[in-house]
């Protein structure tokens, strides 16, 4: 395995050993391997019990009713189910979202436009936040859904979803938030927050890839039309055999993340701040969205007079990305940073660092030294 320092936790996290241990018990012939929908024998009952226990664990993190948790293959599917499912159930209407959402939301909205639905894309302020005022100004009589992410995957900037949700509630509009990045890092209480749909996943919080969930409020009841048809699983909202081991892993990961959230968040934020302290020794560096509240592990840095692709290639001792993992192979500058008003040159020279559970102080020192050495070398070559 590479000895490079892994600072790409916003893209994905390693699975916590305790989560692996919990998952293994549901894979082999001696474990709870059966189909949870097989209710004619003990094997199926035990698998269903494991699934429902994990559903309660995820619901507890959100302070939700377990019946409000719908399993999906990840946050991408959860976002698609929320957007397409609500529009289909409502028979159409106007959607408001932001220009800095994850591609799972943006591309779903583009698909909705192709089906004849109207979508408004809000621009962020220079600090990377979507203002409640901009949402209010975009509301129309036919608006049925607003979708604004809790925290941005590239910058870590946190939106005021309480204020946005309250505005939606006052106007009788459903509110969806993509919380894939924030769950396990920020408090999420759907009883206190005016949200109707919330997308979450496991692999951002040291759980397995390929499993996520959509919170769908029951009181008042939010109607979501199924987008995958089959056996009518998940109360008819999402058909498909449930992967017991992955679901158990998600439940365990959510429990661990919540139990350690405050202490772990403080430790990670301190490491991130030390990383910035070291990098800021360089001239011509700045934090994208740095004036806004951010997730504890995120640090998106603009390096003046340096090409980001060259920087990524040369920084062989640090594993980072130039933006969202879903678009990091693109040579185009980050659409998130461009929407924030960052110039093409600075957007091209921006790198996302993200610190996590298994990052050490020594990792940070090694990363700082590698970044400084590489940036100085590239600038000298220019």
C-alpha positions as CSV (number, residue, x, y, z in Angstrom):
1,X,0.0,0.0,0.0
2,X,1.1,3.6,-0.8
3,X,2.9,5.4,2.0
4,X,1.4,8.7,0.9
5,X,-0.5,10.6,3.5
6,X,-4.2,10.2,2.8
7,X,-6.0,13.6,3.0
8,X,-9.0,12.8,0.8
9,X,-11.5,11.8,3.5
10,X,-14.2,14.0,1.8
11,X,-14.0,11.6,-1.2
12,X,-14.3,8.5,0.9
13,X,-13.2,7.1,4.2
14,X,-11.6,3.7,5.2
15,X,-14.0,1.4,6.9
16,X,-13.5,1.4,10.7
17,X,-12.3,-1.9,12.0
18,X,-15.3,-2.2,14.3
19,X,-17.6,-1.7,11.3
20,X,-15.7,-4.5,9.4
21,X,-16.1,-6.8,12.4
22,X,-19.9,-6.1,12.6
23,X,-20.3,-6.7,8.8
24,X,-18.4,-10.0,8.7
25,X,-20.9,-11.5,11.0
26,X,-23.6,-11.2,8.3
27,X,-21.7,-12.7,5.3
28,X,-20.7,-16.3,5.8
29,X,-22.8,-19.5,6.2
30,X,-22.5,-19.2,10.0
31,X,-23.7,-15.7,10.0
32,X,-27.0,-13.8,9.3
33,X,-26.7,-14.1,5.5
34,X,-30.3,-14.7,4.5
35,X,-32.6,-12.5,2.5
36,X,-34.3,-10.1,5.0
37,X,-37.5,-10.4,3.0
38,X,-37.6,-14.2,3.5
39,X,-40.2,-14.3,6.3
40,X,-40.9,-18.0,6.1
41,X,-37.9,-19.2,8.2
42,X,-35.6,-18.2,11.1
43,X,-32.7,-17.2,8.8
44,X,-34.8,-14.6,7.2
45,X,-36.2,-13.4,10.5
46,X,-32.7,-12.9,11.9
47,X,-31.6,-11.0,8.8
48,X,-34.7,-8.8,9.0
49,X,-34.0,-8.2,12.7
50,X,-30.4,-7.0,11.9
51,X,-31.7,-4.7,9.2
52,X,-34.3,-3.2,11.5
53,X,-31.8,-2.7,14.3
54,X,-29.5,-0.8,11.8
55,X,-32.5,1.2,10.7
56,X,-33.1,2.3,14.3
57,X,-29.4,3.2,14.6
58,X,-29.5,5.5,11.6
59,X,-32.8,6.9,12.7
60,X,-31.4,7.7,16.2
61,X,-28.6,9.8,14.6
62,X,-31.2,11.9,12.8
63,X,-33.7,11.8,15.7
64,X,-36.1,10.3,13.3
65,X,-38.8,7.5,13.4
66,X,-37.2,4.3,12.0
67,X,-40.2,4.1,9.6
68,X,-38.9,7.3,8.0
69,X,-35.6,5.7,6.9
70,X,-35.5,4.3,3.3
71,X,-32.5,2.3,2.4
72,X,-30.7,3.1,-0.9
73,X,-27.5,2.3,-2.6
74,X,-25.9,5.6,-1.5
75,X,-26.5,9.3,-1.4
76,X,-26.6,9.6,-5.2
77,X,-29.6,7.3,-5.3
78,X,-31.2,9.0,-2.3
79,X,-30.9,12.4,-4.0
80,X,-32.4,11.0,-7.2
81,X,-35.2,9.4,-5.3
82,X,-35.9,12.6,-3.4
83,X,-36.0,14.9,-6.5
84,X,-37.6,12.7,-9.0
85,X,-39.8,10.9,-6.5
86,X,-41.3,14.1,-5.2
87,X,-41.9,15.7,-8.6
88,X,-43.6,12.5,-9.9
89,X,-45.7,12.2,-6.8
90,X,-46.7,15.9,-7.0
91,X,-47.4,15.7,-10.8
92,X,-44.7,18.2,-11.6
93,X,-43.9,21.7,-10.4
94,X,-41.0,24.1,-9.9
95,X,-37.7,23.1,-8.2
96,X,-35.2,25.4,-6.5
97,X,-31.6,24.2,-6.0
98,X,-28.1,25.7,-6.0
99,X,-25.4,25.8,-8.6
100,X,-22.9,24.3,-6.1
101,X,-24.8,21.0,-5.3
102,X,-23.2,17.6,-5.8
103,X,-23.5,16.3,-9.4
104,X,-26.1,13.8,-8.1
105,X,-28.5,16.7,-7.5
106,X,-27.5,18.8,-10.5
107,X,-27.7,16.1,-13.0
108,X,-31.1,14.9,-11.5
109,X,-32.3,18.4,-11.9
110,X,-31.1,18.6,-15.5
111,X,-33.1,15.4,-16.1
112,X,-36.2,17.0,-14.6
113,X,-35.7,19.9,-17.0
114,X,-35.6,17.5,-19.9
115,X,-39.0,16.2,-18.7
116,X,-40.4,19.7,-18.9
117,X,-40.1,20.7,-15.2
118,X,-38.8,24.2,-14.3
119,X,-35.6,24.4,-12.2
120,X,-34.0,27.5,-10.7
121,X,-30.3,27.3,-9.8
122,X,-29.2,29.7,-7.1
123,X,-25.7,31.2,-7.0
124,X,-23.7,31.3,-3.8
125,X,-22.2,34.3,-2.1
126,X,-18.5,34.7,-2.4
127,X,-18.2,32.9,0.9
128,X,-19.8,29.8,-0.6
129,X,-23.1,29.9,1.2
130,X,-26.6,29.9,-0.2
131,X,-28.5,32.7,1.4
132,X,-32.1,32.2,2.6
133,X,-32.9,35.5,1.0
134,X,-32.0,34.1,-2.4
135,X,-34.3,31.1,-1.8
136,X,-37.1,33.4,-0.8
137,X,-36.6,35.5,-4.0
138,X,-36.8,32.4,-6.2
139,X,-40.1,31.0,-4.8
140,X,-43.0,30.8,-7.1
141,X,-46.6,29.8,-6.8
142,X,-45.8,26.4,-8.4
143,X,-42.6,25.7,-6.4
144,X,-42.9,22.3,-4.8
145,X,-39.4,21.5,-3.7
146,X,-36.2,23.2,-2.6
147,X,-33.0,21.2,-2.5
148,X,-29.9,22.8,-0.8
149,X,-27.0,20.8,0.6
150,X,-26.1,21.0,4.3
151,X,-22.4,21.2,3.7
152,X,-20.5,21.5,0.4
153,X,-18.3,18.5,-0.6
154,X,-15.6,20.7,-2.1
155,X,-15.2,23.6,0.4
156,X,-16.9,22.1,3.5
157,X,-18.9,25.4,3.8
158,X,-22.1,24.9,5.9
159,X,-25.4,26.3,4.8
160,X,-28.0,27.6,7.2
161,X,-30.5,24.9,6.5
162,X,-32.6,25.8,9.5
163,X,-33.4,29.2,8.1
164,X,-33.9,27.8,4.5
165,X,-36.1,25.1,5.8
166,X,-38.2,27.5,8.0
167,X,-38.7,29.6,4.9
168,X,-39.9,26.6,2.9
169,X,-42.2,25.5,5.8
170,X,-43.8,29.0,5.9
171,X,-44.5,28.8,2.2
172,X,-45.8,25.2,2.1
173,X,-42.8,24.0,0.0
174,X,-41.0,20.7,0.7
175,X,-37.3,21.0,1.7
176,X,-34.6,18.4,0.8
177,X,-31.0,18.6,2.0
178,X,-28.1,16.4,0.9
179,X,-26.3,15.7,4.2
180,X,-23.8,13.1,2.9
181,X,-20.8,15.3,4.0
182,X,-22.3,16.6,7.3
183,X,-23.8,13.5,8.9
184,X,-21.7,12.3,11.7
185,X,-19.8,15.6,11.8
186,X,-22.6,18.0,12.6
187,X,-25.8,17.5,14.7
188,X,-28.8,16.6,12.6
189,X,-32.1,16.6,14.3
190,X,-35.0,16.3,12.0
191,X,-37.5,16.9,14.8
192,X,-35.9,20.3,15.5
193,X,-35.0,21.1,11.9
194,X,-37.7,22.0,9.3
195,X,-36.5,19.4,6.8
196,X,-38.7,16.9,4.9
197,X,-36.1,14.8,3.1
198,X,-32.5,14.1,4.0
199,X,-29.9,12.1,2.0
200,X,-27.1,10.3,3.9
201,X,-24.6,7.5,3.1
202,X,-22.1,5.3,5.0
203,X,-18.8,5.7,3.2
204,X,-18.3,9.3,4.3
205,X,-18.4,8.2,8.0
206,X,-16.1,5.1,8.0
207,X,-18.8,2.7,6.7
208,X,-19.0,0.7,3.5
209,X,-19.6,2.0,0.1
210,X,-22.8,1.1,-1.8
211,X,-25.3,1.9,1.0
212,X,-27.2,5.0,2.0
213,X,-30.6,6.2,3.1
214,X,-33.2,8.8,2.4
215,X,-35.1,10.2,5.4
216,X,-38.7,10.8,4.3
217,X,-40.9,12.7,6.9
218,X,-44.1,10.9,7.9
219,X,-45.8,13.8,9.8
220,X,-47.0,15.5,7.7
221,X,-46.6,12.6,5.3
222,X,-44.3,13.3,2.3
223,X,-45.2,11.4,-0.8
224,X,-42.3,10.0,-2.8
225,X,-42.9,7.9,-6.0
226,X,-40.6,4.9,-6.4
227,X,-37.9,5.1,-9.0
228,X,-36.9,1.4,-8.9
229,X,-39.7,-1.1,-9.4
230,X,-39.7,-4.7,-8.3
231,X,-40.7,-6.4,-5.1
232,X,-42.1,-3.4,-3.3
233,X,-39.4,-3.3,-0.6
234,X,-39.0,-0.3,1.7
235,X,-42.7,0.4,1.9
236,X,-42.9,0.5,-1.9
237,X,-40.4,3.3,-2.2
238,X,-37.3,1.3,-3.2
239,X,-37.4,-2.2,-4.5
240,X,-34.4,-4.6,-4.3
241,X,-33.0,-7.2,-2.0
242,X,-31.5,-5.5,1.0
243,X,-27.7,-6.0,1.5
244,X,-27.8,-7.0,5.2
245,X,-24.0,-6.7,5.8
246,X,-23.8,-3.2,4.3
247,X,-26.8,-2.0,6.2
248,X,-25.4,-3.4,9.4
249,X,-22.1,-1.6,8.6
250,X,-23.9,1.7,8.0
251,X,-25.7,1.4,11.3
252,X,-22.5,0.6,13.2
253,X,-20.7,3.5,11.5
254,X,-23.4,5.9,12.4
255,X,-23.3,4.9,16.0
256,X,-19.5,5.3,16.2
257,X,-19.6,8.6,14.4
258,X,-22.2,10.1,16.8
259,X,-20.6,8.7,19.9
260,X,-17.2,10.3,19.1
261,X,-18.5,13.4,17.1
262,X,-17.5,16.2,19.5
263,X,-14.1,14.9,20.5
264,X,-13.2,13.7,17.0
265,X,-14.4,16.9,15.4
266,X,-12.3,19.0,17.7
267,X,-9.2,16.8,17.1
268,X,-9.7,16.8,13.3
269,X,-10.3,20.6,13.2
270,X,-7.1,21.2,15.1
271,X,-5.2,19.0,12.6
272,X,-6.8,20.9,9.7
273,X,-5.8,24.2,11.3
274,X,-2.2,23.0,11.7
275,X,-2.2,22.0,8.1
276,X,-3.3,25.5,7.0
277,X,-0.8,27.1,9.4
278,X,1.9,25.2,7.6
279,X,0.7,25.8,4.1
280,X,0.1,29.5,4.8
281,X,3.9,30.0,5.2
282,X,3.8,30.1,1.4
283,X,2.9,33.3,-0.4
284,X,-0.1,33.5,-2.7
285,X,-2.3,31.0,-0.9
286,X,-5.9,31.5,0.4
287,X,-8.8,29.4,1.7
288,X,-11.8,29.1,-0.6
289,X,-14.8,29.8,1.5
290,X,-12.6,30.5,4.5
291,X,-14.7,33.1,6.1
292,X,-17.7,30.8,6.4
293,X,-18.4,28.1,9.0
294,X,-16.9,24.8,7.6
295,X,-16.9,21.1,8.4
296,X,-14.0,20.3,10.7
297,X,-11.9,18.3,8.2
298,X,-12.2,20.4,5.0
299,X,-9.5,22.8,3.7
300,X,-9.8,24.0,0.1
301,X,-6.7,26.0,-0.8
302,X,-6.1,28.2,-3.8
303,X,-2.4,28.3,-4.9
304,X,-1.6,31.3,-7.1
305,X,0.7,30.8,-10.0
306,X,0.5,27.0,-9.8
307,X,-1.5,24.6,-12.0
308,X,-3.6,22.3,-9.9
309,X,-3.1,19.3,-12.1
310,X,0.6,19.6,-12.0
311,X,0.5,20.1,-8.3
312,X,-1.6,17.0,-7.8
313,X,0.9,15.0,-10.0
314,X,4.0,16.3,-8.2
315,X,2.6,15.9,-4.7
316,X,3.3,12.2,-4.7
317,X,3.6,12.1,-0.9
318,X,0.0,13.3,-0.3
319,X,-3.3,11.9,-1.5
320,X,-5.6,14.8,-2.2
321,X,-8.0,15.9,-5.0
322,X,-8.8,19.0,-6.9
323,X,-12.5,18.9,-6.1
324,X,-15.3,16.4,-5.9
325,X,-14.2,12.8,-6.4
326,X,-16.9,12.4,-9.0
327,X,-15.3,15.1,-11.2
328,X,-11.7,15.1,-10.1
329,X,-10.6,13.5,-13.4
330,X,-12.0,16.5,-15.3
331,X,-9.5,19.2,-16.5
332,X,-12.2,21.8,-16.2
333,X,-11.9,24.2,-13.1
334,X,-14.3,23.4,-10.3
335,X,-17.8,24.5,-11.0
336,X,-18.3,25.1,-7.3
337,X,-15.4,27.5,-7.1
338,X,-16.3,29.3,-10.3
339,X,-19.9,29.8,-9.0
340,X,-18.3,31.4,-5.9
341,X,-16.5,33.9,-8.1
342,X,-13.1,32.4,-8.0
343,X,-11.1,33.1,-11.2
344,X,-10.4,30.3,-13.6
345,X,-6.7,30.6,-12.8
346,X,-7.2,30.3,-9.0
347,X,-9.8,27.6,-9.5
348,X,-7.3,25.6,-11.6
349,X,-4.8,26.0,-8.8
350,X,-7.1,24.9,-6.0
351,X,-6.7,21.7,-4.0
352,X,-9.1,20.1,-1.5
353,X,-7.5,18.6,1.6
354,X,-9.7,16.7,4.0
355,X,-8.6,15.3,7.3
356,X,-10.1,12.3,9.0
357,X,-10.3,9.8,11.9
358,X,-7.0,8.1,11.1
359,X,-4.9,11.2,10.3
360,X,-2.1,11.8,12.7
361,X,-0.1,14.9,13.7
362,X,2.9,13.3,11.9
363,X,0.8,12.9,8.8
364,X,0.1,16.7,8.8
365,X,3.8,17.6,9.2
366,X,4.8,15.3,6.3
367,X,2.0,16.8,4.1
368,X,3.0,20.4,4.9
369,X,6.6,19.7,4.0
370,X,5.6,18.0,0.7
371,X,3.2,20.8,-0.3
372,X,5.7,23.5,0.4
373,X,8.5,21.7,-1.4
374,X,6.4,21.0,-4.5
375,X,4.8,24.5,-4.7
376,X,8.2,26.2,-4.5
377,X,9.6,23.9,-7.1
378,X,6.7,24.4,-9.5
379,X,6.8,28.2,-9.1
380,X,10.5,28.3,-9.7
381,X,10.1,26.2,-12.8
382,X,7.5,28.7,-14.1
